[in-house]
Amino acid sequence: MARRAGPIPQSGATHASRVHVFESAHILDICALIAGSRGFAGTSLHGRIVAEAFVLPRVSFVSPDVAMGGKPCKQHAYVATWEMAGLPGVVRLDELAARLEQALRANPRELAMPVHEGKN
């Protein structure tokens, strides 16, 4: 299902990280991949919802044209409706690394808290 893509140099980093390219496009394989991960970072609202279902840290990012236009997208609406305040929501691509780190540090109990307990 996944193949090694080899080391990818990171900007300003002195080391390389290993990347695995996931080749299956089957929905159940993608859900299993997300469920078995440490967290989710992506543009897909469905990916975010799957991560939430498995109580995983999650952050959505938007393309530069959406970020520059300043228009809310469906990810914004979802986060505003269902996510706990204080958790990373929808970010610009240049904020992704920092906001993903924040999401990964989130208290798992907060990630699992039903929205009616966390929203006012």
Secondary structure, 3 states (H helix, E strand, C coil): CEEEEEEEECCCCCCEEEEEEECCCCHHHHHHHHHCCCCEEECCHHHHHHHHHCCCCEEEEECHHHHHHCCCCHHHHHHHHHCCCCCCCEEEHHHHHHHHHHHHCCCHHHHHCCHHHHCC
